[in-house]
């Protein structure tokens, strides 16, 4: 408040005195500051009388002179009648303004003196010292409407109306216009201060309304003008949009869906105001749709009406809210179906934004498909900051401001990783380390997400089937070979078990080094697990008691367990290891004439009836039982038959030992020693047969 007053004390000096002048002015509470004197004609009065006595005129008689000294008091006040927390001072602060709108300011101009005075009224965009806050814009000038009433606010009396003369009781003053007030009356003043359309929330405007007294101008010019300052603040809603979504969705399920929640809050700031007739909109991204495509799919917590429209080929959810008070919020929830064919790329995701549309004046709804700024809306707050037209300070809408917005982001997973390719391999009864069987089980990533990463780790185990104690998987490191998608260059590494000497292995970003596996097992990639199966006593293969039986079988089970986000099912394969090697079959045929020629069909494994001097031909067949596709050669094979087996009743026919072998095999060398008949150094290929034959003659003199 900036008061300014001057009052000349009333002078009463009987009937006749010199006229004096006193003046005073105040913007709120009067404050005497001194006075001035001005000559004024005194009111003097002399009476005369004449009379006669007995018809004779007598001399005229004159009375004494009486004098009246007139004291004129000029005094006026200009105060704000705006309720800004304090009524009747010379400021109106923090009055609500809207971009492109006007703010009403009211003031009272009162003639508190005893003389009629004329006042010049002006509106300005000036920034006076009354309000110290730094303004952002100047309020414009405007006409001022007025109504003249008594000082106490009651209507003028008939006499006061008559005394107005040419002064209107109500009307509008052009900026700089004048108004004449009788003592004890006041003018209720009002004007509309404009705020430019480009102003934003929290911008402050300033201007003044002044009244200049004609009486003061003539007698005390320095104190002739009183100033009231008016201040506006642009108040706009500050929206905070918090949108959440199902974080990950598995596209392998029958009906993938995303659950959304949108919470729109009109946050409380120094410049907040209620939001009226707004629309909250969510235009669903391509590939997302409401189950029924109707408003029944949408739940609004709090007052609000949902409708469904179309924007291009996409569904749009529109929620009209009539009033969102400062600090209040609306929650919108709904679930959408996902068209999995729209999200087939690796690491695909969808970001769903939400928007709030508002107008400075009037309703937004119904919101058209492509709203036009300035026509359909003035404020647009979006979780996509590139679209924002919030009209509030950037600090309030970005970073960690009160109006920070968050979109709903969903990552899609289409994890399809399995272990496959069961294999059958063969080992000899005692494999040692050199003849172990190698199985190659295949992990295939046919999904759209990388596997074998820290996000989607894999674990596999290689377990013994437990059917054959002499055959088992080799524990410890295994070799894995990765073939990138598109038949890229294979990469082979050694993979250690999670526990030394164990049979469990983990595939992640550590065990599959980034340099060789930049994206783990990429979609379309394959990882072969190469592990060995041993038989017999590996450290001491010659230990006969530990050897596996030819013809026996063992299984091993490889189980793949995915972990991480939306892991697919556990899968496993069963590999088979068959024990193959040498079978030895001895048969015999009767050669009655000892000619050495008998039909092959006559060889039997059953007992024969022979007579002295007849011959028997023995045939010993060594067969390699390993398969042609998977098997192995039998090398350095020696077939031996001791003479002591038959020497008590028969003699070896000299020159009869002979050897043979099937195709691709190598027959051994036949020989006879003092103790045995031999076929030495056979090489028998898979499914091959090596044969040793010799002839004995039944003794006649035993």
C-alpha positions in Angstrom: 0.0 0.0 0.0 1.2 3.4 -0.9 -0.9 6.1 1.0 -0.8 9.7 0.2 -2.9 12.3 2.1 -3.0 16.0 3.0 -5.5 17.6 5.2 -5.9 21.2 6.2 -7.4 21.6 9.6 -10.9 23.1 9.7 -10.8 26.7 10.7 -13.8 28.3 12.4 -13.3 31.8 13.5 -16.8 33.0 14.3 -18.8 34.6 11.6 -16.2 36.4 9.7 -12.8 35.0 8.9 -10.5 34.4 6.0 -11.3 31.4 3.9 -8.8 28.5 4.0 -8.3 25.2 2.0 -7.3 21.8 3.3 -6.7 18.7 1.2 -6.1 15.0 1.8 -5.8 11.8 -0.4 -5.3 8.2 0.5 -5.0 4.8 -1.2 -6.3 2.9 1.7 -5.8 4.2 5.2 -5.6 8.1 5.4 -2.2 9.4 6.5 -1.8 13.1 7.1 1.2 14.6 5.4 0.8 18.4 5.7 -1.4 21.1 4.0 -1.5 24.1 1.8 -3.4 27.5 2.1 -5.3 29.2 -0.7 -7.1 32.6 -0.5 -10.9 32.4 -0.4 -13.4 35.3 -0.3 -14.9 35.5 3.2 -18.6 35.7 3.6 -19.4 39.1 5.3 -22.8 40.3 6.2 -24.1 43.8 7.4 -27.7 44.6 8.2 -29.3 48.1 7.8 -32.5 49.4 9.2 -34.7 52.6 8.6 -37.6 53.8 10.6 -39.8 56.9 11.3 -41.2 58.6 14.4 -44.5 60.4 14.2 -44.3 60.3 10.5 -41.0 61.8 10.4 -38.2 59.7 8.8 -35.3 59.0 11.0 -31.6 58.3 10.0 -30.8 54.8 8.7 -29.1 52.5 11.1 -26.3 50.1 10.1 -25.5 46.9 12.1 -22.1 45.5 12.9 -20.4 43.3 10.3 -20.2 39.6 10.8 -17.7 37.4 8.8 -17.7 33.6 7.9 -14.4 31.9 7.0 -15.1 28.8 4.7 -12.9 25.7 5.2 -12.9 23.3 2.1 -11.6 19.8 2.7 -10.5 17.7 -0.4 -10.0 14.1 0.5 -10.3 10.8 -1.6 -9.4 7.1 -1.3 -8.8 4.5 -4.0 -8.8 0.9 -2.7 -9.1 -2.6 -4.2 -12.2 -4.5 -3.4 -10.8 -7.8 -4.7 -10.7 -10.5 -2.1 -7.1 -11.7 -2.4 -6.9 -12.4 1.3 -7.1 -8.7 2.2 -9.9 -6.4 1.0 -9.5 -2.6 1.1 -5.8 -2.1 0.4 -4.2 -0.9 -2.8 -3.2 -4.2 -4.3 -5.0 -7.2 -5.9 -2.5 -10.1 -6.2 -2.5 -13.6 -7.6 -5.8 -13.2 -9.5 -6.6 -16.1 -11.8 -5.9 -15.5 -15.5 -6.3 -17.7 -18.6 -4.3 -17.4 -21.8 -6.4 -15.2 -24.2 -8.9 -14.4 -21.4 -9.5 -11.5 -19.1 -9.4 -11.0 -15.4 -11.9 -8.7 -13.6 -10.4 -6.2 -11.1 -12.7 -4.1 -8.9 -11.9 -0.9 -7.0 -13.7 1.7 -5.0 -13.0 5.5 -5.5 -14.5 7.4 -2.6 -14.8 11.2 -2.1 -14.2 11.5 1.6 -13.8 15.3 1.5 -16.5 18.0 1.7 -16.1 19.4 -1.8 -17.2 17.9 -5.1 -14.2 16.7 -7.1 -13.5 15.3 -10.5 -11.2 12.4 -11.0 -9.3 11.1 -14.1 -9.2 7.3 -14.2 -6.5 5.3 -16.1 -5.6 1.7 -16.5 -2.0 0.9 -17.4 0.4 -2.0 -17.9 2.9 -0.4 -15.5 4.8 -2.3 -12.8 4.6 -0.1 -9.7 6.6 -0.7 -6.5 3.5 -1.9 -4.6 4.1 -5.6 -5.7 7.7 -6.7 -5.7 7.2 -10.0 -7.7 8.8 -9.8 -11.2 6.0 -9.8 -13.8 6.1 -11.8 -17.0 3.8 -9.6 -19.0 2.0 -6.3 -18.8 -1.8 -6.1 -18.4 -3.4 -4.2 -21.2 -5.5 -1.0 -20.8 -9.2 -1.3 -20.8 -12.4 0.8 -20.3 -13.6 1.1 -16.8 -17.3 0.6 -15.8 -18.6 2.5 -12.8 -21.6 2.8 -10.5 -21.9 5.8 -8.2 -23.3 4.9 -4.7 -23.1 6.4 -1.2 -19.8 5.9 0.6 -21.3 3.1 2.6 -22.4 1.3 -0.5 -26.1 2.1 -0.4 -27.9 3.7 -3.3 -27.9 7.4 -3.9 -30.6 9.5 -2.3 -32.9 11.5 -4.5 -31.1 14.7 -3.6 -27.8 13.1 -4.5 -29.1 12.0 -7.8 -30.4 15.5 -8.5 -27.0 16.9 -7.5 -25.3 14.6 -10.1 -26.3 17.0 -12.8 -24.6 15.9 -16.0 -22.7 13.2 -14.3 -24.2 9.7 -15.1 -24.9 7.4 -12.2 -23.6 4.4 -14.1 -21.6 4.0 -17.3 -18.3 3.2 -18.8 -15.2 5.4 -18.9 -12.8 5.2 -21.7 -9.3 4.9 -20.5 -8.4 8.3 -19.2 -12.0 9.3 -18.7 -13.3 11.5 -15.8 -15.9 11.0 -13.2 -17.3 13.7 -10.8 -18.1 12.6 -7.2 -20.0 14.5 -4.5 -18.8 14.4 -1.0 -19.8 11.2 0.7 -20.2 9.2 -2.5 -18.0 6.6 -4.2 -17.7 5.0 -7.6 -17.5 1.2 -7.8 -15.0 0.7 -10.6 -14.5 -2.5 -12.6 -12.3 -3.4 -15.6 -11.2 -6.5 -17.5 -7.5 -6.9 -17.8 -6.5 -9.0 -20.8 -3.9 -11.8 -20.7 -2.1 -12.6 -24.1 -3.0 -16.0 -25.6 0.6 -17.0 -25.6 1.1 -16.9 -21.9 1.7 -20.2 -19.9 0.9 -21.5 -16.5 2.6 -19.6 -13.6 3.2 -16.5 -15.8 2.4 -13.3 -13.9 0.9 -10.1 -15.3 0.8 -6.7 -13.7 -0.9 -3.4 -14.3 -2.3 -0.4 -12.4 -5.5 1.5 -12.0 -5.0 5.2 -11.1 -7.2 8.1 -10.1 -6.1 11.7 -10.3 -7.9 14.4 -8.4 -8.6 17.7 -10.2 -8.7 19.6 -6.8 -5.3 18.2 -5.8 -3.9 18.9 -9.3 -4.7 22.5 -8.8 -3.5 22.8 -5.2 -1.1 20.0 -4.5 0.0 18.3 -7.8 2.5 16.0 -6.2 -0.2 14.2 -4.3 -2.9 14.3 -7.0 -2.7 10.6 -8.1 -3.4 7.5 -6.3 -2.3 4.1 -7.7 -3.6 0.6 -7.1 -1.7 -2.3 -8.5 -3.3 -5.4 -10.0 -1.5 -8.7 -10.5 -2.6 -11.9 -12.4 -1.2 -15.4 -12.4 -2.0 -17.7 -15.2 -3.6 -20.8 -13.6 -3.8 -24.0 -15.6 -4.1 -27.7 -14.7 -0.9 -29.6 -14.5 -1.6 -33.2 -15.4 0.4 -36.1 -14.3 -0.2 -39.2 -16.4 1.0 -42.5 -14.8 0.4 -45.4 -17.2 1.4 -48.9 -16.3 1.2 -52.1 -18.4 1.9 -55.8 -18.1 5.7 -55.7 -18.3 6.2 -58.9 -20.3 3.7 -60.9 -22.4 4.4 -64.5 -23.6 3.2 -64.7 -27.2 3.2 -68.4 -27.1 0.1 -68.6 -25.0 -3.3 -69.1 -26.6 -4.6 -65.6 -26.0 -1.9 -63.1 -25.1 -3.2 -60.0 -23.3 -1.9 -56.8 -21.8 -3.5 -55.2 -18.7 -3.3 -51.4 -18.6 -3.9 -48.8 -15.9 -3.9 -45.0 -16.6 -4.0 -42.6 -13.6 -4.4 -39.0 -14.5 -3.9 -36.5 -11.6 -4.4 -32.8 -11.6 -1.4 -32.1 -9.4 -1.2 -29.3 -6.8 1.1 -26.5 -7.8 1.1 -22.7 -7.0 -0.7 -22.1 -10.2 -3.1 -25.0 -10.4 -6.7 -24.8 -11.1 -9.5 -27.3 -11.7 -9.7 -29.0 -15.1 -13.1 -28.9 -16.6 -14.6 -30.9 -19.5 -11.3 -32.7 -20.4 -10.9 -35.9 -22.4 -8.4 -38.6 -21.6 -7.5 -40.6 -24.7 -5.6 -43.8 -25.4 -5.1 -44.7 -29.1 -4.2 -48.3 -29.0 -1.1 -49.3 -31.0 -1.5 -51.5 -34.0 -1.9 -55.1 -33.0 -3.8 -54.3 -29.8 -7.6 -54.4 -29.5 -10.3 -54.4 -26.9 -11.9 -57.8 -26.4 -15.4 -56.6 -27.3 -14.5 -53.3 -28.9 -17.0 -51.4 -26.6 -17.0 -49.1 -23.6 -17.9 -52.1 -21.5 -14.2 -53.2 -21.8 -13.1 -50.0 -19.9 -13.5 -49.3 -16.2 -13.3 -45.7 -14.9 -12.7 -45.1 -11.2 -14.4 -41.8 -10.4 -16.7 -39.7 -12.5 -16.1 -40.1 -16.2 -17.7 -41.5 -19.3 -15.8 -43.9 -21.7 -16.5 -44.1 -25.4 -14.7 -46.0 -28.2 -13.8 -44.4 -31.5 -11.5 -45.1 -34.4 -8.3 -43.3 -35.3 -7.2 -44.6 -38.7 -7.4 -48.3 -38.2 -6.7 -48.2 -34.5 -9.2 -48.2 -31.6 -9.2 -45.2 -29.3 -10.5 -45.1 -25.8 -11.9 -41.7 -24.9 -12.9 -40.8 -21.3 -14.7 -37.5 -20.8 -14.2 -36.0 -17.3 -16.5 -33.0 -16.4 -14.3 -31.8 -13.5 -11.0 -32.8 -12.2 -10.3 -30.8 -9.1 -6.7 -29.9 -8.0 -5.2 -32.9 -6.3 -7.9 -35.3 -7.7 -7.3 -38.1 -10.1 -9.1 -40.6 -12.4 -8.1 -44.2 -12.9 -8.8 -46.0 -16.1 -8.2 -49.7 -16.5 -8.7 -52.1 -19.4 -7.2 -55.2 -21.0 -6.4 -55.7 -24.6 -5.8 -58.6 -26.9 -2.5 -58.9 -28.7 -2.2 -59.9 -32.3 1.0 -62.0 -32.1 1.6 -61.7 -35.8 2.3 -58.0 -35.4 5.2 -58.7 -33.1 7.4 -61.3 -34.6 10.7 -59.5 -34.5 13.3 -60.4 -31.9 13.1 -58.4 -28.7 9.9 -56.8 -29.9 7.9 -54.5 -27.6 5.1 -52.0 -27.6 4.8 -48.6 -26.1 1.3 -47.4 -25.4 0.9 -43.7 -24.7 -2.0 -41.8 -23.1 -3.0 -38.2 -23.7 -5.1 -35.5 -21.9 -6.9 -32.8 -24.0 -8.2 -29.6 -22.4 -9.5 -26.2 -23.6 -9.1 -22.9 -21.9 -12.8 -22.3 -22.3 -15.5 -24.8 -23.2 -15.6 -28.6 -23.5 -13.3 -30.8 -25.5 -15.7 -33.7 -25.9 -16.5 -35.1 -28.3 -12.9 -35.4 -29.5 -12.5 -35.9 -33.2 -10.0 -38.4 -34.7 -7.4 -35.7 -35.5 -7.9 -32.8 -33.1 -6.7 -29.4 -34.2 -4.7 -27.2 -31.8 -6.6 -24.0 -31.0 -9.9 -25.4 -32.3 -10.4 -28.7 -30.5 -7.9 -28.2 -27.7 -5.5 -25.7 -26.1 -3.7 -28.1 -23.8 -2.3 -31.5 -24.7 -0.3 -33.5 -22.2 1.0 -36.8 -23.5 3.3 -39.6 -22.2 5.0 -39.0 -25.5 6.8 -35.7 -24.6 7.3 -34.9 -28.3 3.5 -34.2 -28.5 3.2 -32.1 -25.4 1.5 -28.7 -25.5 1.0 -28.5 -21.7 1.3 -24.7 -21.3 3.0 -25.2 -17.9 6.6 -24.6 -17.1 8.9 -27.2 -18.6 10.3 -28.0 -15.2 6.9 -29.1 -14.1 6.3 -31.5 -16.9 9.7 -33.0 -17.6 12.4 -34.8 -15.6 11.1 -35.2 -12.1 8.6 -32.4 -12.1 5.1 -32.5 -10.6 3.6 -33.4 -14.0 6.0 -36.1 -15.0 4.4 -38.6 -17.4 5.1 -42.3 -17.9 4.0 -44.5 -20.8 3.0 -48.1 -20.7 5.8 -50.4 -22.1 5.4 -54.1 -22.7 8.1 -56.4 -23.8 7.0 -59.5 -25.8 8.6 -62.9 -25.4 8.1 -65.7 -27.8 10.5 -68.2 -26.2 10.6 -71.5 -28.0 13.8 -73.3 -27.0 13.9 -77.1 -26.9 16.5 -79.9 -26.7 16.1 -82.5 -29.4 18.0 -84.8 -31.7 18.3 -88.0 -29.6 21.2 -90.1 -30.7 22.3 -93.7 -30.6 26.0 -94.5 -30.3 28.1 -97.6 -29.8 31.0 -98.3 -27.5 33.2 -101.4 -27.0 33.0 -103.2 -23.6 36.0 -101.2 -22.3 36.2 -97.8 -24.0 39.1 -96.3 -22.1 39.4 -92.7 -23.2 40.0 -93.3 -26.9 36.9 -95.3 -27.7 34.3 -93.4 -25.9 31.0 -92.7 -27.7 30.1 -89.0 -28.4 26.5 -88.0 -28.3 25.5 -84.7 -29.9 22.2 -83.3 -28.4 20.8 -80.2 -30.0 19.4 -77.0 -28.4 17.4 -75.1 -31.0 16.1 -71.6 -30.5 13.0 -71.3 -32.7 11.5 -68.3 -30.8 12.2 -64.6 -31.1 14.2 -64.0 -27.9 17.8 -64.6 -27.3 18.5 -67.6 -25.1 21.5 -68.5 -22.9 21.8 -64.9 -21.7 21.6 -63.4 -18.2 18.0 -62.4 -19.0 17.1 -65.8 -20.3 19.5 -68.4 -18.8 19.4 -72.1 -19.6 20.4 -75.1 -17.6 20.9 -78.6 -18.8 21.8 -81.8 -17.1 23.2 -85.0 -18.5 22.0 -87.9 -16.3 22.8 -91.6 -16.4 19.9 -93.8 -17.2 21.0 -96.3 -14.5 20.4 -99.4 -16.5 24.0 -100.5 -16.9 26.6 -100.0 -14.3 29.4 -100.5 -16.7 28.3 -97.7 -19.0 27.9 -94.0 -18.0 28.1 -90.4 -19.3 31.5 -88.8 -18.7 31.2 -86.0 -16.2 33.2 -82.7 -16.3 33.6 -80.4 -19.2 31.7 -80.9 -22.4 32.1 -79.4 -25.8 29.4 -77.2 -27.2 29.2 -76.0 -30.8 27.1 -73.0 -31.7 25.8 -72.5 -35.2 24.5 -68.9 -35.6 21.3 -68.3 -37.6 21.6 -68.4 -41.3 24.2 -71.1 -41.1 26.9 -68.8 -39.8 30.4 -69.8 -38.9 30.2 -72.4 -36.1 31.9 -71.6 -32.8 33.1 -74.4 -30.4 34.0 -73.9 -26.8 34.5 -76.1 -23.7 31.8 -75.7 -21.1 32.5 -76.4 -17.5 29.8 -77.8 -15.2 28.4 -75.6 -12.4 30.1 -77.9 -9.9 33.5 -79.4 -10.7 33.0 -83.0 -11.9 29.3 -82.5 -12.0 26.7 -83.1 -14.7 24.8 -79.8 -14.6 25.7 -76.9 -16.9 24.4 -73.3 -17.2 24.3 -71.2 -20.3 24.3 -67.4 -19.7 26.2 -64.3 -20.7 29.2 -65.5 -18.6 29.5 -69.1 -19.7 28.8 -68.1 -23.3 31.4 -65.3 -23.7 30.1 -62.2 -25.4 33.0 -62.2 -27.9 31.9 -65.5 -29.3 28.2 -65.3 -28.4 27.2 -61.6 -28.8 23.6 -62.4 -28.3 23.6 -65.8 -26.6 21.8 -68.3 -28.7 20.2 -66.0 -31.1 16.7 -66.7 -32.6 17.3 -69.3 -35.2 20.6 -70.4 -33.7 21.5 -73.9 -32.6 23.8 -75.2 -29.9 25.1 -78.8 -30.0 26.0 -80.4 -26.7 28.8 -82.9 -27.4 29.3 -85.3 -24.5 31.0 -88.6 -24.1 29.8 -92.0 -22.7 32.4 -94.5 -21.5 32.3 -98.2 -20.7 34.3 -100.5 -18.5 37.1 -99.2 -16.3 38.3 -96.1 -18.0 41.5 -95.9 -16.1 42.3 -99.6 -16.5 40.4 -100.9 -19.5 42.0 -104.3 -19.3 40.1 -105.0 -16.1 37.9 -107.7 -17.4 35.5 -107.7 -14.5 34.6 -104.1 -15.1 33.9 -104.5 -18.8 30.4 -104.0 -20.2 28.7 -107.0 -21.8 28.5 -107.0 -25.5 24.9 -106.5 -26.5 24.0 -104.5 -23.4 22.5 -101.0 -23.5 22.5 -97.9 -21.4 20.6 -94.6 -21.8 21.4 -91.1 -20.8 18.9 -88.3 -20.4 19.7 -84.7 -21.4 17.2 -82.2 -19.7 17.0 -78.6 -20.7 15.5 -76.2 -18.1 14.9 -72.6 -19.3 14.7 -69.8 -16.7 14.2 -66.0 -16.9 11.2 -64.2 -18.4 8.2 -66.4 -19.3 10.3 -69.5 -19.5 9.1 -72.3 -21.8 8.6 -75.8 -20.7 11.3 -78.2 -19.7 12.3 -80.6 -22.4 14.5 -83.6 -22.5 15.9 -86.3 -24.9 17.1 -89.8 -24.2 20.2 -90.9 -25.9 21.1 -94.6 -26.2 24.5 -96.2 -26.0 24.9 -99.8 -27.2 27.8 -102.0 -26.2 29.2 -103.6 -29.3 32.3 -105.7 -29.9 33.3 -109.3 -30.7 31.2 -112.4 -30.6 32.9 -115.7 -31.1 30.9 -118.7 -32.4 32.4 -122.2 -32.8 30.7 -124.8 -34.9 31.6 -128.2 -36.3 30.9 -130.5 -39.3 31.6 -134.2 -39.8 34.0 -135.1 -42.6 33.6 -138.9 -42.8 36.2 -139.4 -45.5 38.5 -136.7 -44.2 38.4 -135.1 -47.6 38.3 -131.6 -46.2 35.2 -130.8 -48.2 31.9 -130.3 -46.5 28.9 -128.2 -47.2 28.6 -125.0 -45.1 25.2 -126.0 -44.1 26.5 -129.0 -42.3 28.2 -127.0 -39.6 26.3 -127.2 -36.3 26.8 -126.1 -32.8 25.3 -129.3 -31.4 27.0 -132.6 -30.6 28.2 -134.9 -33.5 28.5 -138.7 -33.6 31.9 -139.6 -35.1 33.8 -142.9 -35.6 37.5 -143.6 -35.3 39.4 -142.5 -38.4 36.7 -140.0 -39.3 37.4 -136.3 -39.3 35.7 -133.3 -37.8 36.2 -129.8 -39.2 36.0 -126.9 -36.6 34.9 -123.4 -37.7 35.5 -120.5 -35.3 33.8 -117.2 -36.5 34.7 -113.9 -34.9 32.0 -111.3 -35.7 32.3 -107.5 -35.1 28.8 -106.6 -33.8 29.2 -102.9 -34.2 27.0 -101.3 -36.8 28.2 -100.2 -40.2 27.1 -96.6 -39.5 28.3 -96.2 -36.0 30.8 -99.0 -35.4 34.5 -99.5 -35.1 37.1 -101.9 -36.4 38.4 -104.8 -34.3 42.1 -104.7 -34.8 44.9 -107.2 -34.0 42.4 -110.0 -33.5 43.8 -113.4 -32.6 41.6 -116.5 -32.6 43.1 -119.4 -30.5 42.0 -123.0 -29.9 44.1 -125.1 -27.6 45.1 -128.5 -28.7 44.4 -129.7 -25.2 40.7 -129.2 -26.0 40.7 -132.3 -28.2 44.1 -134.0 -28.1 42.9 -136.8 -25.8 40.6 -138.2 -28.6 41.8 -136.7 -31.8 44.8 -135.4 -33.7 45.2 -132.1 -35.5 45.4 -132.8 -39.2 48.6 -131.1 -40.4 48.1 -128.2 -42.8 44.5 -127.9 -42.1 44.4 -124.5 -40.2 43.0 -121.8 -42.5 41.6 -118.3 -42.1 39.2 -116.1 -44.1 37.4 -112.8 -43.7 34.4 -111.1 -45.2 34.7 -108.1 -47.5 36.7 -105.1 -46.3 38.1 -107.2 -43.4 41.5 -108.7 -43.3 42.0 -112.3 -42.6 44.5 -113.4 -40.0 47.4 -115.7 -40.4 46.7 -119.4 -39.7 49.3 -121.4 -37.7 49.7 -124.2 -35.3 52.0 -124.5 -32.4 52.6 -127.3 -30.0 49.8 -126.0 -27.9 47.2 -124.3 -30.0 45.7 -123.6 -33.4 45.9 -119.8 -34.2 44.5 -117.2 -36.5 46.5 -114.0 -35.8 46.2 -110.4 -36.7 42.7 -110.2 -38.1 41.2 -106.8 -38.8 37.4 -107.0 -38.7 35.3 -104.1 -39.9 31.8 -103.4 -38.4 29.5 -106.3 -39.2 32.5 -108.2 -40.6 33.4 -111.8 -39.8 36.8 -113.4 -39.5 37.0 -117.2 -39.6 39.5 -119.8 -38.5 39.0 -123.4 -39.6 41.0 -126.6 -38.9 40.5 -130.3 -39.1 41.0 -133.1 -36.5 41.0 -136.9 -37.0 39.5 -139.2 -34.4 42.0 -141.5 -33.0 41.7 -145.3 -33.6 44.2 -146.5 -31.0 43.2 -144.7 -27.9 
